Amino acid sequence: MVSELFLSGTAAVIAPVGTLVGKDRKVARSVTASRDRNTLRLHGTLTDIQIGRSPDTHGWLTPIKG
């Protein structure tokens, strides 16, 4: 069983997935605070870089002057 699954995109950044439609696969879910722990951590890290709270050490951002 998969413990976490997420999708990424421009607007959503990182979004957790609960079920793969058409597949006999379930994503483990629990009601504890650890649910989607890695997904939420990655989402936080990426948004911190986007808004300048954390440094962009990989050169992902392109500054726009204007």
C-alpha positions as CSV (number, residue, x, y, z in Angstrom):
1,M,0.0,0.0,0.0
2,V,1.2,3.5,-0.8
3,S,1.5,5.7,2.2
4,E,1.5,9.1,0.4
5,L,0.8,10.3,-3.0
6,F,0.7,13.8,-4.4
7,L,0.4,15.8,-7.6
8,S,2.3,19.0,-8.4
9,G,1.3,21.9,-10.6
10,T,1.7,25.6,-11.1
11,A,-1.4,26.8,-9.1
12,A,-1.7,23.9,-6.6
13,V,2.0,23.6,-5.9
14,I,1.6,20.3,-4.1
15,A,-1.7,18.6,-3.5
16,P,-2.3,15.2,-1.7
17,V,-4.1,12.4,-3.5
18,G,-6.5,10.1,-1.8
19,T,-7.5,7.6,-4.4
20,L,-6.4,6.6,-7.9
21,V,-9.6,6.3,-10.0
22,G,-9.8,3.1,-12.0
23,K,-7.0,1.5,-10.1
24,D,-7.2,-1.0,-7.3
25,R,-4.9,1.1,-5.2
26,K,-5.7,3.0,-2.0
27,V,-3.5,5.6,-0.3
28,A,-3.1,4.9,3.4
29,R,-5.0,7.5,5.4
30,S,-5.2,8.1,9.1
31,V,-6.8,10.7,11.3
32,T,-3.5,11.5,13.0
33,A,-1.4,14.6,12.6
34,S,1.1,12.6,10.6
35,R,-1.3,12.2,7.7
36,D,0.4,13.5,4.5
37,R,3.4,14.5,6.6
38,N,5.9,14.5,3.8
39,T,3.5,16.0,1.3
40,L,2.7,18.9,3.6
41,R,6.4,19.4,4.5
42,L,7.3,19.6,0.8
43,H,4.4,22.0,0.1
44,G,5.7,24.3,2.9
45,T,9.3,24.2,1.7
46,L,8.3,25.1,-1.9
47,T,5.9,27.9,-0.9
48,D,8.6,29.3,1.5
49,I,11.0,29.5,-1.4
50,Q,8.3,31.1,-3.7
51,I,7.5,33.9,-1.2
52,G,11.1,34.5,-0.2
53,R,10.9,33.1,3.3
54,S,13.6,30.5,2.4
55,P,16.5,31.0,0.0
56,D,16.3,29.5,-3.5
57,T,19.5,27.5,-3.3
58,H,18.6,25.6,-6.6
59,G,18.1,28.6,-8.9
60,W,14.4,27.8,-9.5
61,L,13.1,31.4,-9.4
62,T,13.5,34.0,-12.1
63,P,13.2,37.5,-10.8
64,I,11.0,39.8,-12.9
65,K,11.9,43.5,-12.9
66,G,9.2,46.0,-13.5
